[in-house]
């Protein structure tokens, strides 16, 4: 790797280049001021957003766009709350009209308490969205077969869960995440399950292209501080991945030379 | 027998799930303006079809129309 490549460690999704490998959600914050401050601190360039009805009884309520500018951040509209392909397509067509772009996050979830990705419905929705001209970053199970199929269909990023949404348990199945990364030709992001900076660093050390975090920042006691921690965690994990870690070994190896000791 | 509606009668719409009565001849642009919404921040669907911003002025509402007006909110 030459010096230029070392310096430019950006990543590319659907022809868009990003420097930050941390993507953040904008949900669950106590208010929009905190949302804006935490996202700023995270260094993220891409943020996920939901599409919902305007509240007609409180039309003067502040809007997300007034705090998190779509001119500054790439909005990634999601399909949260959609359970069928038709609902997902309908929601994202509205998002495309509101925002004017095609890059979207598809998520079709099963029922609580797992909220696990419904892969049968996800595959159908992905097909419909791609046909409709969307560039689909897809939330999915940590299933390498399903992940490959989604990639072959034309999804622009594969986003397996590390652990159930909002659980904060970190990457529960690193072996499968690793297998998904090794076979993928499009970016792989761990989406869901990150609880703290360590989890983000761990995901990046596995070789993920980026990590998507929402609850762990928004629900932390100090979201702005946690946003900084996640930024540092993602950077540390990425650097460690690039640096190449030492092999694990079952015996000690002294760090100081045994020669030249005083007698 | 249903009462025939005259062109002077108010239009009965459903907007975001709520009944709403508006003046006949109102366009989507007029409705969005009445609701004091910023057209740059919302998207409108009329009877399950997207209304492009460029068509707000030319799209006249009709009695019985169902509209969804959405925007972006925080989400994961």
Interface residues (C-beta under 8 A of the other chain):
Chain A: X25 X26 X27 X28 X29 X32 X35 X48 X49 X50 X51 X52 X53 X54 X56 X59 X60 X63 X64 X65 X70 X75 X77 X78 X80 X90 X93 X94 X95 X97 X98 X99 X165 X192 X214 X215
Chain B: X15 X16 X17 X18 X35 X36 X37 X38 X41 X42 X43 X44 X45 X48 X50 X52 X53 X68 X69 X70 X71 X72 X73 X74 X75 X76
